[in-house]
Amino acid sequence: MNKSLKNLILNSDKFGQLLAIRPLSVSAKQNTTISYTIDKSYDLHRLEQGPSLEVSCNKEEALDFYRKMQYIRRLETTSGNLYKDKQIRGFCHLYSGQEAVCVGMKAALDQNDSVITAYRAHGWTYIMGVSLLGVLAELTGRRTGCAKGKGGSMHMYTKNFYGGNGIVGAQIPLGAGIALKHKYMNEPNVCVALYGDGAANQGQVFEAYNMAKLWNLPVIFVCENNGYAMGTSVNRGSASADFYTRGDFVPGMRVDGMDVLGVREATRFARDFALTNGPILLEMVTYRYSGHSMSDPGTSYRNREEVQEVRQKRDPITTFSKRITEAGLVTPEELKEIDNGVRAEMQEVERRALTDPELDVQELYNDVYYQPEPGFKVRGCDNFTYEVSK
């Protein structure tokens, strides 16, 4: 990682100044609300003004955000352990460290807004409505998985959530297409299309920017900049690491992706902007604790001390919990109760993900075509094997 980006991520004061989220004050109003004022406007591109400088949440929201981030963190920890035990096979990309992005963004979206993301999709799948079991059982190839165990880590779907996509950057033009559908049908909704800092250099991403702006589509492009494209730091792979400016003619904004309230406020602004003016690009500066995938130990291109320093200074869960407890909004006991509940539920989810039935072999022939005619057959592994498809 280049020195400037490392300082951006690790130095909390400089990080807050650059990303406009360093709190000037934190207050508890009758122990029901926490609020703090943003000291400096966000880094903006082609925008005259950014989101509100005041961010806040009540106790119910704070507990909800904390619980969801803990669920995702525990889900990913369990997934990593099961992969090491060879209970999960194939590709597996963990979201640990980036939880505030999906939790904060979803809190600002309408239930009919659409989301499409890359292959680091477990957290987004859960936050879009798939149960913890639906995610973990998909990873272990069970019937109770959200795609019946057929999709695995990179191909999970639910209503208004279009995956989970394995081809680097390919989801961005798809996201523009989903936004086109919203506009064509006169729907008051946006599509959030997410990608990583590595995919930001894909040609199809720039083509999608162009088409989205030509047609002023209601799309929020989101670069989840976790500092590394696989094992390549941003300064080694990108001539410009200011990803929020990469849309050129598409307005953009840099956001602290480790602050759940900052993310929510920025997304509110972006959603309103996209519905009125067309595409906008958000760069969420975040960090992944694990390697690129489970085959990557994540230590050949960065040292363990860097990871530990981010955990200590910028972790989205611990910093949020510290903020809401010090403000008197919640008590440590309440958070401990959530921690215990999350742990107990994940134990049961893990048990079922390992014991629920797998698919019958016949299921290999199903879900190949959309609503096939009765009796329609699909070819097997040779010219002599055909089975009816459903």
Secondary structure, DSSP 8 states (H G I E B T S, - for coil): --HHHHHHHH-HHHHHHHHT--BS--EESTTSEEEEEBSS--EEES-S--S-SEEEEEHHHHHHHHHHHHHHHHHHHHHHHHHHTTSS-S-----TT-HHHHHHHHTTS-TT-EEE--S--HHHHHHTT--HHHHHHHHTTBTTSTTTTSS-TT---BTTB-----STTTHHHHHHHHHHHHHHTT-S--EEEEEETTGGG-HHHHHHHHHHHHTT--EEEEEEE-SEETTEEHHHH-S---GGGTTTTS-EEEEETT-HHHHHHHHHHHHHHHHHH--EEEEEE---SS-SSTT--S-SSS-HHHHHHHHHHH-HHHHHHHHHHHTTSS-HHHHHHHHHHHHHHHHHHHHHHHHS-B--GGGGGSSSSSS--TT-EEE-SSTT-EEE--
